[in-house]
Amino acid sequence: METKELLKDFRNKKVLLFPKSELDELLNSCEILIEEDTVINGKVRALKCESIYIFQEITNKDELALRKFTRLKDAENLINDRLAIYENMWNGCGCKVNYYE
């Protein structure tokens, strides 16, 4: 997965979806800045790929979901939001993550 291609794809879409099998290639081509284990659905990460920040997660359909951010802080905020949702899931809240918005 080429970073230049990701930038093109992000122009038209808010969330990019890929097969989970592409995760290793992504991680090998980007710098992992933040990595947190959700315990329920794998790890969420803030990555830096060339000049962009990417939030990475695995969806409940086992897809690799990527979001582009211009600031690391925005990706970090989404990581914290996701962790709070997963924590509430453990408490039986019945809440769900919307991976596609």
Backbone as ProteinMPNN parsed JSONL, in Angstrom:
{"seq_chain_A": "METKELLKDFRNKKVLLFPKSELDELLNSCEILIEEDTVINGKVRALKCESIYIFQEITNKDELALRKFTRLKDAENLINDRLAIYENMWNGCGCKVNYYE", "coords_chain_A": {"N_chain_A": [[0.848, -1.167, 0.0], [0.808, 2.005, -1.047], [1.79, 5.159, 0.182], [1.322, 7.499, -1.252], [-0.813, 6.755, -2.849], [-2.705, 6.375, -0.859], [-3.102, 9.027, -0.022], [-4.349, 10.097, -2.301], [-6.704, 8.561, -2.3], [-7.871, 9.421, 0.096], [-8.828, 11.901, -0.57], [-11.398, 11.646, -1.558], [-12.854, 10.146, 0.243], [-13.888, 9.634, 3.628], [-13.31, 7.512, 5.308], [-11.115, 4.903, 4.719], [-11.195, 1.614, 3.551], [-9.683, -1.559, 3.784], [-8.539, -4.906, 3.081], [-7.869, -6.823, 5.983], [-5.503, -8.169, 5.814], [-3.649, -6.438, 4.756], [-2.524, -5.017, 6.778], [0.064, -5.502, 7.952], [1.804, -4.631, 5.914], [1.147, -1.922, 5.846], [1.949, -1.148, 8.456], [4.674, -1.595, 8.251], [5.431, 0.42, 6.529], [4.919, 2.787, 7.751], [5.334, 4.989, 10.593], [4.748, 4.02, 13.879], [3.07, 5.869, 16.173], [1.329, 5.994, 18.344], [-0.085, 3.334, 20.13], [-2.661, 1.298, 21.141], [-4.276, -1.316, 22.864], [-7.444, -2.555, 22.323], [-8.59, -4.685, 23.507], [-10.993, -5.906, 22.92], [-11.293, -5.667, 20.135], [-8.78, -5.829, 18.768], [-5.9, -3.749, 18.067], [-5.729, -0.17, 18.197], [-4.328, 2.493, 16.402], [-2.193, 5.37, 16.025], [-0.613, 6.559, 13.298], [2.229, 7.701, 11.443], [2.638, 8.512, 8.211], [4.719, 9.38, 5.849], [3.934, 12.625, 5.419], [1.497, 12.645, 6.672], [-0.97, 11.963, 9.214], [-2.409, 9.018, 10.394], [-5.212, 7.322, 11.574], [-5.691, 4.093, 12.648], [-7.683, 1.191, 12.678], [-9.346, -1.946, 13.346], [-12.276, -3.16, 11.952], [-15.539, -4.396, 13.038], [-16.147, -6.174, 11.105], [-13.831, -7.284, 10.39], [-12.169, -5.68, 8.811], [-9.621, -3.496, 7.662], [-9.543, -0.28, 8.722], [-8.979, 3.076, 7.907], [-8.277, 6.445, 8.754], [-7.6, 9.783, 7.893], [-5.672, 12.381, 9.368], [-4.748, 15.763, 10.052], [-3.473, 16.609, 12.258], [-1.686, 15.17, 14.944], [-2.85, 15.17, 17.47], [-5.605, 15.058, 16.968], [-5.938, 12.454, 16.001], [-5.119, 11.11, 18.29], [-7.165, 11.879, 20.041], [-9.33, 10.505, 18.891], [-8.498, 7.885, 19.32], [-8.651, 7.823, 22.128], [-11.425, 8.208, 22.43], [-12.374, 5.866, 21.21], [-11.289, 3.921, 22.949], [-12.709, 4.514, 25.277], [-15.312, 3.819, 24.498], [-14.984, 1.037, 24.086], [-14.315, 0.308, 26.688], [-16.719, 0.86, 27.965], [-18.261, -1.074, 26.706], [-17.349, -3.386, 27.938], [-18.534, -3.003, 30.352], [-21.113, -3.551, 29.805], [-22.791, -1.794, 28.375], [-24.037, -1.925, 25.919], [-23.36, -0.405, 23.777], [-22.053, 0.547, 20.531], [-19.425, 0.668, 18.102], [-19.192, 2.93, 15.49], [-17.735, 2.382, 12.689], [-17.678, 3.492, 10.213], [-18.284, 6.171, 9.894]], "CA_chain_A": [[0.0, 0.0, 0.0], [1.639, 3.193, -1.216], [1.281, 6.334, 0.884], [0.806, 8.447, -2.254], [-2.136, 6.272, -3.228], [-3.586, 6.667, 0.267], [-3.439, 10.443, -0.079], [-5.338, 10.251, -3.365], [-7.956, 7.951, -1.854], [-8.444, 10.231, 1.166], [-9.485, 13.085, -1.126], [-12.802, 11.363, -1.859], [-13.501, 9.346, 1.277], [-13.52, 9.92, 5.008], [-12.753, 6.272, 5.85], [-10.654, 3.949, 3.706], [-11.285, 0.228, 4.004], [-8.813, -2.505, 3.101], [-8.501, -6.214, 3.744], [-7.019, -6.855, 7.178], [-4.208, -8.739, 5.423], [-2.734, -5.36, 4.364], [-2.06, -4.31, 7.973], [1.52, -5.609, 8.116], [2.443, -3.748, 4.931], [0.946, -0.551, 6.323], [2.786, -0.914, 9.627], [6.069, -1.561, 7.811], [5.725, 1.632, 5.763], [4.581, 3.965, 8.564], [5.848, 5.03, 11.961], [3.705, 3.897, 14.896], [3.241, 6.908, 17.175], [0.521, 5.579, 19.492], [-0.681, 2.01, 19.924], [-3.43, 0.88, 22.305], [-5.04, -2.543, 22.659], [-8.845, -2.404, 22.73], [-8.9, -5.965, 24.144], [-12.156, -6.483, 22.244], [-11.195, -5.676, 18.671], [-7.431, -5.556, 18.297], [-5.229, -2.51, 18.453], [-5.939, 1.073, 17.466], [-3.016, 3.136, 16.29], [-1.929, 6.609, 15.297], [0.568, 6.323, 12.479], [2.682, 8.791, 10.589], [3.068, 8.019, 6.908], [5.247, 10.576, 5.193], [3.544, 13.862, 6.097], [0.126, 12.578, 7.177], [-1.277, 11.125, 10.368], [-3.485, 8.08, 10.086], [-5.778, 6.518, 12.641], [-5.922, 2.749, 12.122], [-8.408, 0.253, 13.526], [-9.96, -3.093, 12.679], [-13.719, -3.089, 12.142], [-16.183, -5.628, 13.49], [-16.209, -7.056, 9.933], [-12.442, -7.682, 10.154], [-11.584, -4.845, 7.772], [-8.673, -2.473, 8.079], [-10.145, 1.036, 8.497], [-8.004, 4.154, 8.056], [-8.746, 7.828, 8.689], [-6.499, 10.749, 7.783], [-5.728, 13.57, 10.21], [-3.657, 16.701, 9.823], [-2.782, 16.799, 13.547], [-1.583, 13.975, 15.776], [-3.782, 15.315, 18.586], [-6.922, 14.604, 16.522], [-5.889, 10.988, 15.989], [-5.054, 10.705, 19.692], [-8.51, 12.048, 20.588], [-10.166, 9.403, 18.416], [-8.061, 6.699, 20.062], [-9.239, 7.906, 23.468], [-12.86, 7.982, 22.288], [-12.592, 4.434, 20.96], [-10.998, 3.18, 24.181], [-13.828, 4.739, 26.2], [-16.43, 2.997, 24.029], [-14.676, -0.367, 24.377], [-14.41, 0.148, 28.141], [-18.151, 0.789, 28.269], [-18.749, -2.375, 26.238], [-17.036, -4.343, 28.999], [-19.48, -2.764, 31.435], [-22.436, -3.98, 29.363], [-23.609, -0.65, 27.953], [-24.733, -2.203, 24.666], [-22.938, 0.564, 22.763], [-21.335, 0.004, 19.382], [-18.533, 1.583, 17.386], [-19.534, 3.148, 14.081], [-16.438, 2.441, 12.012], [-17.816, 4.004, 8.848], [-18.567, 7.612, 9.89]], "C_chain_A": [[0.894, 1.231, 0.0], [0.991, 4.393, -0.525], [0.7, 7.347, -0.095], [-0.587, 8.042, -2.719], [-3.143, 6.537, -2.114], [-4.032, 8.123, 0.23], [-4.485, 10.714, -1.155], [-6.693, 9.734, -2.908], [-8.639, 8.787, -0.776], [-9.13, 11.495, 0.642], [-10.986, 12.878, -1.272], [-13.554, 10.649, -0.746], [-12.992, 9.727, 2.652], [-12.825, 8.72, 5.643], [-12.356, 5.382, 4.681], [-10.688, 2.559, 4.304], [-10.412, -0.659, 3.13], [-8.959, -3.866, 3.76], [-7.528, -6.154, 4.928], [-5.621, -7.367, 6.852], [-3.197, -7.663, 5.017], [-2.148, -4.615, 5.567], [-0.544, -4.357, 8.116], [2.263, -4.69, 7.153], [2.312, -2.292, 5.359], [1.88, -0.237, 7.482], [4.268, -0.859, 9.269], [6.429, -0.271, 7.083], [5.429, 2.912, 6.539], [5.224, 3.859, 9.94], [4.674, 4.947, 12.932], [3.996, 4.923, 15.992], [2.516, 6.564, 18.477], [-0.088, 4.227, 19.151], [-1.353, 1.592, 21.225], [-4.236, -0.364, 21.951], [-6.459, -2.338, 23.169], [-9.329, -3.606, 23.525], [-10.062, -6.662, 23.434], [-11.919, -6.66, 20.753], [-9.813, -5.28, 18.168], [-6.901, -4.215, 18.762], [-5.703, -1.345, 17.588], [-4.611, 1.811, 17.495], [-3.115, 4.506, 15.642], [-0.598, 6.379, 14.599], [0.97, 7.617, 11.783], [3.247, 8.159, 9.324], [3.427, 9.227, 6.069], [4.779, 11.798, 5.983], [2.134, 13.825, 6.678], [0.036, 11.681, 8.408], [-2.482, 10.271, 10.015], [-3.904, 7.374, 11.369], [-6.135, 5.175, 12.027], [-6.658, 1.91, 13.149], [-8.912, -0.896, 12.673], [-11.451, -3.046, 12.984], [-14.265, -4.417, 12.671], [-16.416, -6.604, 12.336], [-14.815, -7.49, 9.506], [-11.804, -6.956, 8.972], [-10.587, -3.883, 8.421], [-9.278, -1.119, 7.708], [-9.114, 2.113, 8.814], [-8.69, 5.502, 7.918], [-7.532, 8.753, 8.685], [-6.75, 11.928, 8.72], [-4.555, 14.472, 9.874], [-2.86, 16.932, 11.097], [-2.787, 15.48, 14.325], [-2.61, 14.016, 16.902], [-5.18, 14.824, 18.205], [-6.994, 13.081, 16.468], [-5.863, 10.448, 17.415], [-6.431, 10.825, 20.361], [-9.437, 10.921, 20.152], [-9.775, 8.098, 19.104], [-8.699, 6.7, 21.451], [-10.746, 7.679, 23.443], [-13.166, 6.501, 22.08], [-12.358, 3.617, 22.229], [-12.122, 3.336, 25.199], [-15.043, 3.896, 25.796], [-16.182, 1.533, 24.358], [-14.741, -0.645, 25.874], [-15.872, 0.034, 28.56], [-18.763, -0.53, 27.803], [-18.505, -3.446, 27.294], [-18.015, -4.208, 30.156], [-20.917, -3.079, 31.041], [-23.341, -2.865, 28.881], [-24.429, -0.939, 26.696], [-24.358, -1.24, 23.553], [-22.13, -0.126, 21.669], [-20.468, 1.095, 18.768], [-19.051, 1.701, 15.955], [-18.214, 3.403, 13.347], [-16.492, 3.221, 10.708], [-18.175, 5.487, 8.772], [-17.309, 8.399, 10.078]], "O_chain_A": [[1.648, 1.461, 0.946], [-0.215, 4.608, -0.639], [-0.309, 7.986, 0.204], [-1.44, 8.898, -2.955], [-4.295, 6.881, -2.381], [-5.21, 8.418, 0.429], [-5.415, 11.49, -0.93], [-7.714, 10.393, -3.106], [-9.868, 8.853, -0.739], [-9.935, 12.095, 1.353], [-11.761, 13.823, -1.127], [-14.781, 10.561, -0.794], [-11.829, 10.093, 2.826], [-11.878, 8.875, 6.414], [-13.148, 5.136, 3.772], [-10.257, 2.353, 5.438], [-10.398, -0.534, 1.906], [-9.454, -3.962, 4.884], [-6.488, -5.5, 4.855], [-4.66, -7.031, 7.545], [-2.002, -7.948, 4.941], [-1.361, -3.684, 5.393], [0.073, -3.325, 8.38], [3.239, -4.045, 7.534], [3.264, -1.52, 5.245], [2.528, 0.81, 7.499], [5.034, -0.148, 9.918], [7.602, 0.098, 7.022], [5.665, 4.008, 6.033], [5.605, 2.777, 10.385], [3.717, 5.713, 12.822], [5.03, 4.859, 16.656], [3.026, 6.812, 19.57], [-0.547, 4.001, 18.031], [-0.715, 1.534, 22.276], [-4.81, -0.452, 20.866], [-6.652, -1.984, 24.332], [-10.383, -3.541, 24.156], [-10.094, -7.891, 23.363], [-12.297, -7.679, 20.174], [-9.694, -4.479, 17.241], [-7.394, -3.629, 19.726], [-6.031, -1.511, 16.413], [-3.872, 1.76, 18.478], [-3.998, 4.767, 14.825], [0.407, 6.049, 15.229], [0.147, 8.507, 11.568], [4.2, 7.381, 9.365], [2.563, 9.991, 5.637], [5.202, 11.978, 7.125], [1.624, 14.851, 7.128], [0.846, 10.777, 8.611], [-3.447, 10.744, 9.416], [-3.072, 6.896, 12.141], [-6.808, 5.122, 10.998], [-6.315, 1.908, 14.331], [-8.905, -0.831, 11.444], [-11.847, -2.907, 14.142], [-13.552, -5.418, 12.74], [-16.837, -7.738, 12.562], [-14.628, -8.0, 8.402], [-11.008, -7.531, 8.23], [-10.721, -3.519, 9.589], [-9.502, -0.836, 6.531], [-8.457, 2.07, 9.854], [-9.57, 5.682, 7.077], [-6.557, 8.517, 9.398], [-7.875, 12.41, 8.852], [-3.495, 14.001, 9.46], [-1.719, 17.39, 11.048], [-3.792, 14.769, 14.348], [-3.182, 12.982, 17.248], [-5.869, 14.233, 19.036], [-8.004, 12.49, 16.851], [-6.51, 9.445, 17.715], [-6.813, 9.967, 21.157], [-10.24, 10.434, 20.948], [-10.644, 7.291, 19.435], [-9.228, 5.68, 21.892], [-11.288, 7.029, 24.337], [-14.087, 5.951, 22.684], [-13.142, 2.723, 22.547], [-12.451, 2.385, 25.908], [-15.72, 3.328, 26.652], [-17.079, 0.853, 24.859], [-15.176, -1.72, 26.285], [-16.22, -0.788, 29.406], [-19.683, -1.046, 28.439], [-19.352, -4.31, 27.519], [-18.295, -5.18, 30.858], [-21.836, -2.899, 31.84], [-24.562, -2.99, 28.974], [-25.42, -0.255, 26.441], [-24.978, -1.258, 22.49], [-21.6, -1.222, 21.854], [-20.748, 2.286, 18.902], [-19.315, 0.697, 15.294], [-17.663, 4.503, 13.39], [-15.449, 3.574, 10.157], [-18.355, 6.01, 7.672], [-17.348, 9.629, 10.101]]}, "name": "protein", "num_of_chains": 1, "seq": "METKELLKDFRNKKVLLFPKSELDELLNSCEILIEEDTVINGKVRALKCESIYIFQEITNKDELALRKFTRLKDAENLINDRLAIYENMWNGCGCKVNYYE"}
